[in-house]
């Protein structure tokens, strides 16, 4: 009963009422809760990633008719990467509706970037299968909102930006180190630190080393002066 209420609330937040609510139930089911009678969201995640990619490619082409492929590619990557999907998932409270196994629940699975990003892609696929591409596209464009318009400012890779910041000041490249690894093998959680030669340092936690490194670089960049 509680799950049904959570899914109804999620429908309202994404702006789509499902003709086949079992699709949404599957989209929020993590692999830690799968069973022979309960399918998880991994196959939907695969499909949703492709639907999202097509929508964003169309939107970027329409948004800037003079952009080259080299300009479009980083913007596209910024809009479809797991971090962006997880941000949207947090805005719609998707974590509250996730069906997780006990170990994932205890390790804070509802807040994990990888789980949220995967589930967001699965929800996109569920809407696509339930109502078709146009409805899925409308939902994506509504949920991503002004991210598409401001993507050029967000498209730069944080690790690259941090390295350029250091080099412009005569420093060697930033050093990344693994502080801690936690969680089960199927859903690890990495704590990564990044440090500059001058001692400035930041840490971040994510479901992969790459994501944690990017998040740590972004956190450090936000604290650094733009010049000087």
N, C-alpha and C positions, 0 to 999 in steps of 0.2 A: 504493500500500500504506500509506504514511504517512498519507494523507488518510483512508482507511478507518478506521485506528486512532484518529485524532483524532475522527472522527464517532462512533465507538463510545464513546469516552470522554465525549464531549459528551452522548450519549444517557443515559449513567449519571448525569451531573451534573444533567440536567433531569428525570430520572425517567420517561423514556418511550422504549420500544423501538419503532422505526418498522417498520411492515409495508411501507412504501414509502420506503426510505432515500434515494431520489432527491429526495424533498421536502426532507429536511434538507440534502442536498448543495446544492440550489438556494438554500435559505435562507441559507447562509453564503457564497454567491458574490456578490461585489461587482460593480457594473457595469463596473469596470475590467478584469474577467476575462471578461466576456460575449463570446459569439461566435455565429454562426449555429447552432452545435450545442450551445452551453452557455448556458442561460438564467440571468439574474441574479435578485436577490432583490427587485427593486423592486415587482413586482405583489404578491408575498407580503407585503411591508411594508405596502402599502395595506390588504390584508385583515386583517392582524394587528392593525393600529391599531384597526380597528372591533371585532374580537373582544375586545381588551383593554378598550376603552371600555365594552362591554356588561357584561363581568365586573365591572369596577370600579363601574359604576353600581349593579348589583345588590348588590354587597358593601357599598357605602356606605349604601344604603337599609336593608339588614338590620342594619348596625352601629349606626345611630342612627335610630330610628323617629320621632323628634320633630324632626329637622333640617329646616329650610326649604330651598327651592331655592337661596336666596342663600348659605346655609351650605355646602350640598353642592357647589356649582360650584367653589369654589377647592380643596376637598379632591380633587375629581375631577381637576382640572387638575394638581395636584401628583403624583398617582399615575400619570397617563398621559403626562406630558410626556417629552420625549426624555432629559432628565437622569435621570429615574427609571429608564427603560428601560436606559440605559447603565450605571447603578449595578448593576442586576440582572445585566446582561451581564458585567460585571467579576467579580461574585461567582461566576458559573458558568464563568468562563474562556472565554467565547465568542470573545474575540479570538484565542485560540490556534488556533481552527478556521477562521477566516475565509480565504477564497480571494481574494487581492488581486493586482492588477497590480503590476508592478515599481515604478512611480512611487509608488503608494500604500504599498507595503511600505517603500520608502526614506524616505517622509515620516511614518512612524510610524502608519500606518493602523490597526494593531491596537489602538492606544490612543485613537483619536479618538472623542470622545463621539458625534458624529453617526453615524458608521459603526456603532458598537456599538449605539446606540439603534435604528437602522434594522434591523440584523440581529436584534436581540431581537424586534422586531415580526414579522419574517419567520419566525422560529422558532415563534412563537405560531401564525401562520397554517399553518405546516407541520404542527404537531401537530393543529390543528383539521381540516385536510383529511385527515390520516391516520387520525384516530380519533374525530372529532366534537367537539361543543361541550363536553360534560361533562368529557371528558378534558382538553381545553384549559383549561377553567375550573379544574379541580383543580390543574393544573400552575401556572397563573398565581397562584392563591391561595397555593400552597406557596412559590413563588419570591419573591413580594412580601412574604410573611410578615407581621411585625408593622408594616410600613409602613402598613397599612390602619388599624390601631388608633391609631397615633401621628400620623396624617396631619394632624390639626388644627394641631399644633405646627409642622409642616413646610410648611403650605399657603401661608403668606404669601409674597408675591413679594419676593425679596431687594432689588430696586431700590426698591420702594415702602417697605420697611422701612428701608432706608438713608436715603432721603429724609426719612422721618418722624423718624429719629434726628437728622439734621442740623437739621431745622426746630425740633425740641424744644429745641435748644441755640442757637437764634437764628442758625444758619448758612444761607447760600443752598444751593440744591440741589446735589448732587454733580455733578462735571463728568466726562463720559466722553470718552475720546479713543482713536483707533485708533493703536496703536504700530507694528504691522506686519501685513502680509498676506503669506501664503506659500501654497504648494501650487498645483496646477493649477486652472483655472477650474471644472472640474466638482466639485472637492472642495477649496475654499479653506479656509484656516486663519487665523483672525483673533486677534491679540493686542490686547486692549483694556485700557486703564488707567482707573481711577476715582480721583478725588482730591477730598478735602474742603477747605474753606477753611483749616482748621488745618494742612494739609499731610499728613494721613494719606492713604495711597495704597496701592492693590493692583492687580495685573495678573492676567489669566487668558487662557487660549487655548481656543478652541472653533471649531466648523465654521460658525458664523454669528455675526454681530455681536450679535444679541439674546442668544444663549446665552453669549457671552463677557462681555457686560455683566452678565448675571445672575450668572455665576460670579465675576466681579470684585467685584460688590457683596456677594455671600455671603462671599468671602474677607476683605473689609474688615470686614464686620459681626462676623465671628468674632474679630477682633482688638480691637474697640472695647469699652469698658466699657458695661455695660447702663444705667448712670445716671451722672450727674455731668457 
